[in-house]
């Protein structure tokens, strides 16, 4: 997973990782930010039914449409990684993400809640040798996440990257 580390100028430095394909199974919706909590609640009741689940983390995938601006609706997928696809109980759906290089930012909720991660990530991209490589990002919730109301909770933000064109 990523780590939250300061660079020479105090900026957050992500870990750059290569990840093979990621097969997620869970709930899928065209959503806004207000819809995230209710979708998590619905999925939490169904989570034990996910076949072939990989233990250790849950995922929140945000897929942004062309021309997306903050506040617009986006595609939201909340679920678990699975080793292979089996028949799914309704209303679950599967999503396959290709192998990818990610910048992994680890964010403590005490540092501005979930939204507090946005500016440090944007600041890093402004000077990094990388640029976003896809129209999605992931939030990864592992054993370091103790709930949205715990300021000590950590969330890993995985952003697909590629080297900046020169």
Secondary structure, 3 states (H helix, E strand, C coil): CCCCEECCCCCEECEEEEECCEEEEEEEEEECHHHHHHHHHHHHHHHHHCCCEEEEEEEEEEECCCCCCCCCCEEEEEEEEECCCCCCCCCCEEEEECCEEEEEEEEECCCCCCCHHHHHHHHHHHHCCEEEEEEEEEEEECCCCCCCCCCCCEEEEEEEEEECCC
